[in-house]
Amino acid sequence: MAKEHEFEFFGPWLGPLGIVFGLPFVCYAAAVGSALGRLPDVPTIMGAVAKGWRPTLGTVAALAGWMAVTACLHVALPGQICEGAVLASGKRLTYKLNGFRLLMLVYPTIFYLAFFTPYLDLAWVHDHWLSILSTSILLSFALSLALYIASRREGTLLATGGQTGHLFYDFFIGAELNPRIGSFDLKEFCELYPGLIGWAIINLAMAHKQLQVLGRVTNSMVLVNAFQLLYVVDGLWFERSILTTMDITTDGFGFMLVFGDLTWVPFIYSLQARYLASNPQDLSLTYSALVMALNVLGYAAFRGANSQKDQFRRDPQGPSVRHLKTLKTESGRQLIVSSWWGTARHINYTGDWLMGLAWCMACGFSSIVPYFYAVYFATLLVHRDIRDGQNCQLKYGSDWKKYCSIVPYRFIPYVY
């Protein structure tokens, strides 16, 4: 079975090993580089990490407390009950969606306590950054191992890509498709709650640190917090959309997703705010307006395309989408070939990347460090496009080639 499997990420050993041990190093490098305001060499990274990497009782308690609070609020708060996509087993799972409610409770509370009372020193997050990062990395490894062990239970629904028989590869890519404790879905929870909301809280912590040091919060820090909060709000307001993504319907819940959800998103996506906490930038009004316009343009493409696709999936005859031109495939599904989706096959990815570029540009041009996100995200989106293309080729066959001839551009109309 394992010999016949087509491995992803240059598996089963080389790529997964590089990712499992390389990503934590990248997180440490980003942490050190954002504080220094420059690209650090390896000795500098190792020296800084050696001084501050160790988890402490405080950082363990803080991270465990955050995970517990978000989990308890997810259970306690009311939410919309939705069915997911039909799985390979023919079943549909139900999900409780209340991420936006949770954010609206937690974010204003922490904001008020940190900025208007003496009770919460949120800058503590900045001051113990390496220790918190190490704690999160260890949590990601521990949870991934526990999930892999649990996936060996009899009767467990495994992801197609996570049952190769290669222990390390299956640990990395994810074996069990939808691990649950009762009705509590671990994958959907980790995908959107502790890491995504934690990212917004970390940004607040960096702004709080800047306030302590400078006595004010710079306009660049305000822009980064506002832009990225919009991104988090969007993800949670449209939480239902995640139920049809490959992360939920196809990929197993293993190290790749666990580390991405709990460590990579909160600690890498907050890179700009951490950079500005140590390297404050004051932007001109003209430049600020330019950066805001870029973020608005990116968001318009991102949200416009995604909403259009979601509405079409739910009701192709709905008043807002029935005018769309489509290509009907032999499988019976229709592929949109006009409007947003007629400009490029992944115009939503283009909008997503433009928003990320705006976050980087809010940090000015004194250092390349904040622009790591734009480079990384472009690489990620190109890989996603290739992966999606391969899956669609298998799903639609010759119809996919016809679709690509109608919509020839991947990301940027008339360019690529």
C-alpha positions as CSV (number, residue, x, y, z in Angstrom):
1,M,0.0,0.0,0.0
2,A,2.7,2.5,1.0
3,K,4.7,1.8,-2.2
4,E,1.7,2.8,-4.3
5,H,1.0,6.0,-2.5
6,E,1.9,9.3,-4.0
7,F,3.6,11.3,-1.2
8,E,3.4,15.0,-0.8
9,F,6.1,17.4,0.3
10,F,8.9,15.2,-1.1
11,G,7.9,12.4,1.4
12,P,8.0,10.1,3.0
13,W,11.2,11.3,4.7
14,L,13.1,14.2,3.2
15,G,10.4,16.8,3.0
16,P,8.5,16.0,6.2
17,L,11.7,15.8,8.2
18,G,12.8,19.2,6.8
19,I,9.4,20.7,7.7
20,V,9.0,19.2,11.1
21,F,12.4,20.4,12.3
22,G,12.8,23.4,10.0
23,L,9.6,25.2,10.8
24,P,10.5,25.7,14.5
25,F,13.8,27.1,13.5
26,V,12.1,29.5,11.1
27,C,9.9,30.6,14.0
28,Y,12.9,31.3,16.2
29,A,14.7,33.1,13.4
30,A,11.6,35.3,12.8
31,A,11.4,36.0,16.5
32,V,15.0,37.1,16.7
33,G,15.0,38.9,13.4
34,S,11.9,40.9,14.2
35,A,13.4,42.1,17.5
36,L,16.8,43.1,15.9
37,G,15.2,44.6,12.8
38,R,17.5,42.7,10.4
39,L,18.1,39.2,9.1
40,P,20.1,37.4,11.8
41,D,22.8,34.8,11.1
42,V,22.6,31.4,12.6
43,P,25.0,32.1,15.6
44,T,22.9,35.1,16.5
45,I,19.7,33.1,16.4
46,M,21.2,30.2,18.4
47,G,22.7,32.6,21.0
48,A,19.4,34.5,21.5
49,V,17.4,31.2,21.7
50,A,19.8,29.7,24.2
51,K,19.2,32.6,26.5
52,G,15.4,32.6,26.4
53,W,13.9,29.5,24.9
54,R,13.1,27.5,28.0
55,P,9.4,27.2,28.9
56,T,8.5,28.5,32.3
57,L,5.7,27.8,34.7
58,G,4.3,31.1,33.7
59,T,4.4,30.5,30.0
60,V,3.0,27.0,30.3
61,A,0.2,28.3,32.5
62,A,-0.6,31.1,30.1
63,L,-0.7,28.9,27.0
64,A,-2.7,26.1,28.8
65,G,-5.0,28.8,30.2
66,W,-5.6,30.3,26.8
67,M,-6.4,26.9,25.2
68,A,-8.7,26.0,28.1
69,V,-10.5,29.4,28.0
70,T,-11.1,29.2,24.2
71,A,-12.3,25.6,24.5
72,C,-14.6,26.3,27.4
73,L,-16.1,29.4,25.7
74,H,-16.5,27.4,22.4
75,V,-18.5,24.8,24.4
76,A,-20.5,27.3,26.5
77,L,-21.4,30.0,24.0
78,P,-24.4,29.5,21.7
79,G,-23.5,28.9,18.1
80,Q,-24.9,28.0,14.7
81,I,-25.1,24.2,14.1
82,C,-24.1,23.4,10.6
83,E,-23.5,20.2,8.6
84,G,-20.1,19.7,6.9
85,A,-19.5,18.2,3.5
86,V,-20.2,14.6,2.8
87,L,-17.1,12.6,3.8
88,A,-15.6,9.5,2.1
89,S,-17.7,7.4,4.5
90,G,-20.9,9.0,3.3
91,K,-21.5,10.7,6.6
92,R,-21.9,14.4,7.3
93,L,-20.6,15.8,10.6
94,T,-22.2,18.6,12.5
95,Y,-20.2,21.6,13.7
96,K,-20.9,24.3,16.3
97,L,-19.8,27.6,14.9
98,N,-19.4,30.5,17.3
99,G,-15.9,31.9,16.6
100,F,-17.2,35.4,16.0
101,R,-19.1,35.5,19.3
102,L,-16.0,34.2,21.1
103,L,-13.8,36.9,19.5
104,M,-16.3,39.6,20.3
105,L,-16.3,38.6,24.0
106,V,-12.5,38.0,24.4
107,Y,-11.0,40.7,22.3
108,P,-12.7,43.8,23.8
109,T,-12.3,42.4,27.3
110,I,-8.5,42.0,26.9
111,F,-8.2,45.3,25.1
112,Y,-10.0,47.1,27.9
113,L,-8.1,45.4,30.7
114,A,-4.7,46.0,29.0
115,F,-5.1,49.6,27.9
116,F,-7.5,51.1,30.4
117,T,-6.8,49.3,33.7
118,P,-3.6,48.3,35.6
119,Y,-4.8,44.7,35.9
120,L,-3.4,43.1,32.7
121,D,0.2,43.7,31.6
122,L,-0.2,42.4,28.1
123,A,3.3,43.4,27.2
124,W,4.4,40.4,29.2
125,V,3.7,38.4,26.0
126,H,6.4,40.4,24.2
127,D,8.9,40.1,27.0
128,H,8.6,36.3,27.2
129,W,8.2,35.7,23.5
130,L,10.8,33.0,23.0
131,S,9.6,31.1,26.0
132,I,6.0,31.2,24.9
133,L,7.1,30.2,21.4
134,S,8.9,27.2,22.8
135,T,5.9,26.2,24.8
136,S,3.7,26.4,21.8
137,I,6.1,24.3,19.7
138,L,6.2,21.6,22.4
139,L,2.4,21.6,22.6
140,S,2.2,21.2,18.8
141,F,4.5,18.1,18.9
142,A,2.7,16.6,21.9
143,L,-0.7,17.1,20.4
144,S,0.4,15.7,17.1
145,L,1.8,12.6,18.7
146,A,-1.3,12.1,20.8
147,L,-3.5,12.4,17.7
148,Y,-1.4,9.9,15.8
149,I,-1.6,7.4,18.7
150,A,-5.4,7.9,18.9
151,S,-5.8,7.4,15.2
152,R,-4.7,3.7,15.6
153,R,-8.0,3.0,17.3
154,E,-10.2,0.4,15.5
155,G,-12.9,2.0,13.4
156,T,-11.2,5.4,13.0
157,L,-12.0,7.2,9.8
158,L,-8.5,7.9,8.3
159,A,-7.6,10.5,5.7
160,T,-6.6,9.0,2.4
161,G,-3.2,10.6,2.5
162,G,-2.6,9.6,6.1
163,Q,-2.7,5.8,5.9
164,T,0.5,5.1,3.9
165,G,2.0,2.8,6.5
166,H,5.0,5.1,6.9
167,L,4.8,6.0,10.6
168,F,6.6,9.4,10.4
169,Y,4.9,10.5,7.2
170,D,1.5,9.7,8.6
171,F,2.3,11.5,11.9
172,F,3.3,14.5,9.8
173,I,0.5,14.6,7.2
174,G,-2.2,13.5,9.6
175,A,-3.8,10.1,9.9
176,E,-7.3,10.7,11.4
177,L,-9.6,12.8,9.3
178,N,-11.8,14.3,12.0
179,P,-10.7,13.6,15.5
180,R,-13.3,14.4,18.1
181,I,-14.0,14.3,21.8
182,G,-17.7,13.7,21.8
183,S,-19.1,16.4,19.5
184,F,-16.1,18.6,20.1
185,D,-14.2,18.7,16.7
186,L,-10.5,19.2,17.5
187,K,-9.5,20.1,13.9
188,E,-12.1,22.8,13.3
189,F,-11.5,24.2,16.8
190,C,-7.7,24.4,16.4
191,E,-8.0,25.8,12.9
192,L,-9.9,28.9,13.9
193,Y,-10.0,29.5,17.7
194,P,-6.9,29.5,19.8
195,G,-4.4,30.3,17.0
196,L,-6.4,32.8,14.9
197,I,-7.9,34.7,17.8
198,G,-4.5,34.4,19.6
199,W,-2.9,36.2,16.6
200,A,-5.1,39.2,17.2
201,I,-4.4,39.2,20.9
202,I,-0.6,39.0,20.3
203,N,-0.9,42.0,18.0
204,L,-2.5,43.9,20.9
205,A,0.3,42.8,23.2
206,M,2.9,44.3,20.8
207,A,0.9,47.5,20.7
208,H,0.8,47.5,24.5
209,K,4.6,47.1,24.6
210,Q,5.0,50.0,22.2
211,L,2.8,52.1,24.4
212,Q,4.9,51.2,27.4
213,V,8.2,52.1,25.7
214,L,7.2,55.1,23.6
215,G,4.2,56.4,25.5
216,R,2.1,56.2,22.4
217,V,1.1,53.7,19.6
218,T,2.4,54.6,16.1
219,N,0.1,54.8,13.1
220,S,2.0,51.8,11.5
221,M,1.1,49.7,14.6
222,V,-2.5,50.8,14.4
223,L,-2.7,49.9,10.7
224,V,-1.2,46.4,11.2
225,N,-3.5,45.7,14.1
226,A,-6.6,47.0,12.2
227,F,-5.7,45.2,8.9
228,Q,-5.0,41.9,10.6
229,L,-8.0,42.2,13.0
230,L,-10.2,42.6,9.8
231,Y,-8.7,39.4,8.5
232,V,-9.5,37.5,11.7
233,V,-13.0,38.9,11.9
234,D,-13.6,37.9,8.3
235,G,-12.4,34.3,9.0
236,L,-14.7,34.0,12.0
237,W,-17.7,35.8,10.5
238,F,-17.6,33.4,7.5
239,E,-16.6,30.5,9.6
240,R,-19.0,28.2,7.8
241,S,-16.9,28.5,4.7
242,I,-14.1,26.5,6.2
243,L,-16.3,23.4,6.4
244,T,-15.8,22.8,2.6
245,T,-12.0,23.4,2.5
246,M,-9.5,20.6,2.0
247,D,-8.2,21.2,5.5
248,I,-11.5,19.9,6.9
249,T,-12.8,17.5,4.2
250,T,-9.6,15.9,3.0
251,D,-6.5,16.4,5.1
252,G,-5.8,14.4,8.2
253,F,-5.1,16.3,11.5
254,G,-1.4,15.7,12.1
255,F,1.7,17.8,12.6
256,M,1.3,19.8,9.4
257,L,-2.0,21.3,10.5
258,V,-1.5,21.3,14.2
259,F,1.8,23.2,14.0
260,G,0.3,25.6,11.4
261,D,-2.8,26.3,13.6
262,L,-1.2,26.6,17.0
263,T,2.3,27.9,16.3
264,W,2.8,29.1,12.8
265,V,-0.3,31.3,12.5
266,P,0.0,33.2,15.9
267,F,3.8,33.5,15.9
268,I,4.6,34.1,12.2
269,Y,1.5,36.1,11.2
270,S,2.1,38.5,14.0
271,L,5.6,39.2,12.7
272,Q,4.8,42.7,11.6
273,A,3.4,43.8,15.0
274,R,6.4,42.3,16.8
275,Y,8.8,44.0,14.4
276,L,7.1,47.4,15.0
277,A,7.2,46.9,18.8
278,S,11.0,46.9,18.6
279,N,11.4,49.1,15.5
280,P,8.6,51.7,15.5
281,Q,7.8,53.4,12.3
282,D,5.8,56.7,11.7
283,L,4.2,56.7,8.3
284,S,3.2,59.8,6.3
285,L,-0.5,60.3,5.6
286,T,0.0,59.8,1.9
287,Y,1.9,56.5,2.4
288,S,-0.7,55.4,5.0
289,A,-3.5,56.0,2.5
290,L,-1.6,54.0,-0.2
291,V,-1.2,51.1,2.1
292,M,-4.8,51.3,3.2
293,A,-5.9,51.3,-0.5
294,L,-3.9,48.2,-1.2
295,N,-5.4,46.4,1.7
296,V,-8.9,47.4,0.6
297,L,-8.2,46.2,-2.9
298,G,-6.9,42.9,-1.7
299,Y,-9.9,42.4,0.7
300,A,-12.4,43.3,-2.1
301,A,-10.9,40.6,-4.3
302,F,-10.5,38.1,-1.5
303,R,-14.0,38.5,0.0
304,G,-15.8,39.2,-3.3
305,A,-14.5,36.0,-4.9
306,N,-15.0,33.8,-1.9
307,S,-18.5,35.0,-1.2
308,Q,-19.5,34.6,-4.8
309,K,-18.2,31.0,-4.8
310,D,-19.9,30.2,-1.5
311,Q,-23.2,31.6,-2.6
312,F,-23.1,29.7,-5.9
313,R,-22.3,26.4,-4.0
314,R,-25.3,26.9,-1.8
315,D,-27.8,28.0,-4.4
316,P,-26.7,28.3,-8.1
317,Q,-30.0,30.0,-8.9
318,G,-29.7,32.7,-6.2
319,P,-30.3,36.2,-7.4
320,S,-26.7,37.3,-6.9
321,V,-25.1,34.4,-8.8
322,R,-27.6,33.1,-11.3
323,H,-26.2,35.4,-14.0
324,L,-22.8,33.8,-13.8
325,K,-21.4,31.8,-16.8
326,T,-20.4,28.3,-16.0
327,L,-18.8,25.2,-17.5
328,K,-20.9,22.1,-16.7
329,T,-18.7,19.0,-16.1
330,E,-19.4,15.4,-16.7
331,S,-19.5,14.9,-12.9
332,G,-22.5,17.3,-12.8
333,R,-20.7,20.1,-11.0
334,Q,-20.5,23.5,-12.5
335,L,-17.3,25.6,-12.7
336,I,-17.7,29.4,-12.7
337,V,-16.0,31.0,-15.7
338,S,-17.1,34.7,-15.4
339,S,-17.1,37.6,-13.0
340,W,-14.4,37.2,-10.3
341,W,-13.7,33.6,-11.3
342,G,-13.3,34.5,-14.9
343,T,-10.4,36.8,-14.3
344,A,-8.1,34.2,-12.7
345,R,-8.5,30.6,-11.4
346,H,-7.4,31.8,-7.9
347,I,-8.3,35.5,-7.8
348,N,-9.1,35.0,-4.1
349,Y,-5.5,34.0,-3.5
350,T,-4.4,37.2,-5.3
351,G,-6.5,39.3,-3.0
352,D,-5.2,37.4,0.0
353,W,-1.6,38.0,-1.0
354,L,-2.2,41.7,-1.6
355,M,-3.6,42.1,1.9
356,G,-0.5,40.4,3.2
357,L,1.7,42.8,1.2
358,A,-0.1,45.7,2.7
359,W,0.7,44.4,6.2
360,C,4.4,44.2,5.3
361,M,4.4,47.7,3.7
362,A,2.9,49.2,6.8
363,C,6.3,48.5,8.4
364,G,8.1,50.7,5.9
365,F,11.3,49.7,4.0
366,S,14.0,49.9,6.7
367,S,14.2,46.1,6.9
368,I,13.4,43.1,4.8
369,V,12.3,41.1,7.9
370,P,8.6,42.1,7.8
371,Y,8.5,41.1,4.2
372,F,9.2,37.4,5.0
373,Y,5.4,36.9,5.2
374,A,4.8,38.1,1.6
375,V,7.6,35.8,0.3
376,Y,6.4,32.8,2.3
377,F,2.7,33.4,1.5
378,A,3.4,33.6,-2.2
379,T,5.2,30.3,-2.0
380,L,2.4,28.8,-0.1
381,L,-0.2,30.0,-2.5
382,V,1.7,28.7,-5.6
383,H,1.9,25.3,-3.9
384,R,-1.8,25.4,-3.1
385,D,-2.5,26.2,-6.7
386,I,-0.5,23.3,-7.9
387,R,-2.1,21.0,-5.4
388,D,-5.6,22.2,-6.2
389,G,-4.8,21.8,-9.9
390,Q,-3.8,18.2,-9.5
391,N,-6.9,17.4,-7.5
392,C,-9.1,19.1,-10.0
393,Q,-7.5,17.2,-12.9
394,L,-8.2,13.9,-11.1
395,K,-11.8,15.0,-10.3
396,Y,-12.8,16.6,-13.6
397,G,-10.5,15.0,-16.2
398,S,-10.8,16.6,-19.7
399,D,-13.2,19.2,-18.3
400,W,-10.5,20.7,-16.2
401,K,-8.3,21.2,-19.3
402,K,-11.3,22.9,-21.0
403,Y,-11.8,25.1,-17.9
404,C,-8.1,26.1,-17.9
405,S,-8.4,27.1,-21.6
406,I,-11.4,29.4,-20.7
407,V,-9.7,30.8,-17.6
408,P,-6.0,30.7,-18.5
409,Y,-4.6,32.8,-15.7
410,R,-3.8,31.4,-12.3
411,F,-3.5,34.5,-10.1
412,I,-2.9,37.8,-12.1
413,P,-5.0,38.4,-15.2
414,Y,-2.9,38.7,-18.4
415,V,0.3,38.1,-16.3
416,Y,0.3,34.7,-14.6
